[in-house]
Amino acid sequence: MADGFIPPHGGYRKLLSYRKAEIVFDGTVSFCDRFIDRRSRTHDQMVQAARSGKQNIIEGSMASATSKATEIKLTSVARASLEELLADYRDFLRTRGLEEWPPDHPLVARLRTLNRVPDFSYETFRKGIENPDPAICANVLIGLIRVTNYLLDRQIRQLEQAFVAEGGIRERMTRARLDERRRQQLERE
């Protein structure tokens, strides 16, 4: 087996889910530093949930070489962390009497358009994330988290399908060893 049994891995920078999660993390740091007391547990919890979302995508991508199960688990942890963060933003709005934008809100339509920009970056969303109005910031980040969660849900389904179709490292190792035995047997004949 010329290519080995450890597949290419670690391409997380190309994942849309990672790129969106990185914006969510950067935006959450900005949001919390401006609108939540730095000494509060909520500040730390929100930043850590955003960081966990991003970092678990990285760790899962890197672990994918030797364990699809670990990749699925860590991608699911990323998804759970971002769901926790989503609840924190909703709590922020609710406890301050601010509106969470309904799906038909005009700024939701604008956010949908921005989410379709192919070469998006933090800069694409900066105006909303760094808006002086905390309701706008929170809603923009809620929208970004929803998109990221959608992408992670799709990614988890794809990982499950890949595991079923290709198996894990032990199966690849066994196939590689059997292939090598067959090759050696053919050489002896």
PLY file of the C-alpha trace (Angstrom):
ply
format ascii 1.0
element vertex 189
property float x
property float y
property float z
element edge 188
property int vertex1
property int vertex2
end_header
0.00 0.00 0.00
2.03 2.92 -1.33
0.02 5.71 0.24
-0.13 4.13 3.70
-3.20 3.67 5.80
-3.18 7.07 7.50
-5.31 9.35 5.32
-4.67 13.04 4.70
-5.89 15.07 7.66
-5.75 18.48 9.30
-7.34 20.53 6.53
-9.53 22.41 8.99
-8.61 25.85 7.63
-10.53 25.00 4.46
-13.68 23.94 6.33
-16.49 26.48 6.14
-17.51 25.44 9.65
-14.05 26.32 10.98
-13.90 29.64 9.12
-17.32 30.64 10.50
-16.42 29.41 14.02
-13.29 31.55 13.96
-15.41 34.63 13.15
-17.82 33.67 15.94
-14.90 33.42 18.37
-13.37 36.76 17.33
-16.81 38.40 17.38
-17.61 36.96 20.80
-14.37 38.30 22.27
-15.25 41.73 20.85
-18.85 41.51 22.06
-17.99 40.36 25.57
-15.24 42.94 26.01
-17.69 45.70 25.12
-20.97 44.57 26.66
-20.26 42.12 29.49
-18.27 42.89 32.63
-14.83 41.29 32.24
-14.98 40.05 35.84
-18.26 38.24 35.28
-18.44 34.49 34.89
-20.66 35.01 31.84
-17.86 36.86 30.04
-15.47 33.97 30.58
-18.09 31.30 29.80
-19.08 32.91 26.49
-15.50 33.38 25.34
-14.64 29.81 26.36
-17.70 28.37 24.58
-16.75 30.24 21.40
-13.15 29.07 21.75
-14.27 25.48 22.35
-16.37 25.60 19.18
-13.37 26.64 17.11
-10.69 24.56 18.83
-12.66 21.31 18.78
-13.03 21.60 15.00
-9.23 21.87 14.81
-8.64 18.98 17.18
-11.19 16.78 15.42
-9.65 17.51 12.04
-6.19 16.61 13.30
-7.42 13.45 15.05
-9.19 12.27 11.90
-6.04 10.55 10.66
-6.19 7.88 13.32
-9.71 8.01 14.72
-12.90 8.84 12.86
-14.76 8.24 16.13
-12.68 10.95 17.83
-13.24 13.30 14.90
-17.00 12.78 15.13
-16.93 13.22 18.91
-14.90 16.43 18.82
-16.95 17.90 15.99
-20.04 17.16 18.09
-18.41 18.88 21.09
-17.78 21.93 18.89
-21.46 21.88 17.90
-22.56 21.60 21.55
-20.29 24.46 22.63
-21.73 26.73 19.97
-25.28 25.77 20.99
-24.38 26.82 24.56
-23.04 30.11 23.20
-26.22 30.63 21.20
-28.24 30.28 24.42
-25.98 32.88 26.09
-26.66 35.41 23.33
-30.39 34.73 23.55
-30.23 35.17 27.33
-28.37 38.44 26.83
-31.14 39.77 24.61
-34.02 38.42 26.71
-32.71 39.68 30.07
-32.26 43.16 28.65
-35.63 43.30 26.92
-34.01 43.32 23.48
-35.49 41.63 20.42
-34.10 38.50 18.82
-34.61 39.07 15.14
-37.35 36.95 13.56
-36.55 35.19 10.25
-38.34 37.91 8.25
-36.38 40.81 9.81
-34.69 42.91 7.07
-31.28 42.60 8.72
-31.62 38.79 8.75
-31.99 38.98 4.97
-28.81 41.09 4.82
-26.98 38.59 7.02
-28.11 35.75 4.73
-26.61 37.63 1.79
-23.31 38.15 3.64
-23.21 34.47 4.57
-23.21 33.62 0.85
-20.09 35.68 0.12
-17.55 33.07 -1.09
-14.36 34.62 0.29
-15.86 35.77 3.58
-13.80 36.83 6.58
-14.31 38.73 9.81
-14.21 41.86 7.68
-17.37 40.71 5.84
-19.30 40.89 9.13
-17.34 43.61 10.97
-19.98 46.32 10.60
-22.57 44.15 12.37
-20.27 42.53 14.91
-18.69 45.81 15.98
-21.89 47.86 15.84
-22.33 50.09 18.91
-25.85 48.68 19.40
-25.53 45.46 21.46
-28.81 44.12 20.01
-27.40 44.30 16.48
-24.12 42.66 17.56
-25.86 39.85 19.43
-28.24 39.15 16.55
-25.44 39.10 13.98
-23.52 36.64 16.13
-26.68 34.57 16.65
-27.03 34.40 12.87
-23.39 33.37 12.45
-23.71 30.70 15.14
-26.82 29.29 13.46
-24.99 29.03 10.13
-21.97 27.46 11.81
-24.20 24.94 13.61
-25.92 24.08 10.34
-22.51 23.47 8.73
-21.39 21.35 11.68
-24.59 19.28 11.53
-23.88 18.56 7.85
-20.25 17.83 8.60
-21.18 15.34 11.34
-23.57 13.54 8.97
-20.82 13.34 6.33
-18.34 12.01 8.90
-20.84 9.34 9.94
-21.33 8.30 6.31
-17.57 8.21 5.70
-17.06 6.03 8.76
-19.71 3.58 7.63
-18.28 3.45 4.09
-14.56 3.42 4.90
-14.27 2.17 8.46
-11.74 3.31 10.99
-7.99 3.07 11.40
-8.02 -0.57 12.55
-9.86 -1.64 9.42
-7.46 0.35 7.22
-4.49 -1.16 9.06
-5.86 -4.67 8.56
-6.48 -4.01 4.85
-2.95 -2.63 4.47
-1.41 -5.66 6.18
-3.48 -8.12 4.11
-2.55 -6.26 0.92
1.12 -6.46 1.88
0.87 -10.21 2.59
-0.79 -10.75 -0.82
1.96 -8.73 -2.51
4.68 -10.74 -0.76
2.93 -14.02 -1.66
2.77 -13.00 -5.31
6.49 -12.16 -5.29
7.32 -15.62 -3.92
5.26 -17.42 -6.58
0 1
1 2
2 3
3 4
4 5
5 6
6 7
7 8
8 9
9 10
10 11
11 12
12 13
13 14
14 15
15 16
16 17
17 18
18 19
19 20
20 21
21 22
22 23
23 24
24 25
25 26
26 27
27 28
28 29
29 30
30 31
31 32
32 33
33 34
34 35
35 36
36 37
37 38
38 39
39 40
40 41
41 42
42 43
43 44
44 45
45 46
46 47
47 48
48 49
49 50
50 51
51 52
52 53
53 54
54 55
55 56
56 57
57 58
58 59
59 60
60 61
61 62
62 63
63 64
64 65
65 66
66 67
67 68
68 69
69 70
70 71
71 72
72 73
73 74
74 75
75 76
76 77
77 78
78 79
79 80
80 81
81 82
82 83
83 84
84 85
85 86
86 87
87 88
88 89
89 90
90 91
91 92
92 93
93 94
94 95
95 96
96 97
97 98
98 99
99 100
100 101
101 102
102 103
103 104
104 105
105 106
106 107
107 108
108 109
109 110
110 111
111 112
112 113
113 114
114 115
115 116
116 117
117 118
118 119
119 120
120 121
121 122
122 123
123 124
124 125
125 126
126 127
127 128
128 129
129 130
130 131
131 132
132 133
133 134
134 135
135 136
136 137
137 138
138 139
139 140
140 141
141 142
142 143
143 144
144 145
145 146
146 147
147 148
148 149
149 150
150 151
151 152
152 153
153 154
154 155
155 156
156 157
157 158
158 159
159 160
160 161
161 162
162 163
163 164
164 165
165 166
166 167
167 168
168 169
169 170
170 171
171 172
172 173
173 174
174 175
175 176
176 177
177 178
178 179
179 180
180 181
181 182
182 183
183 184
184 185
185 186
186 187
187 188
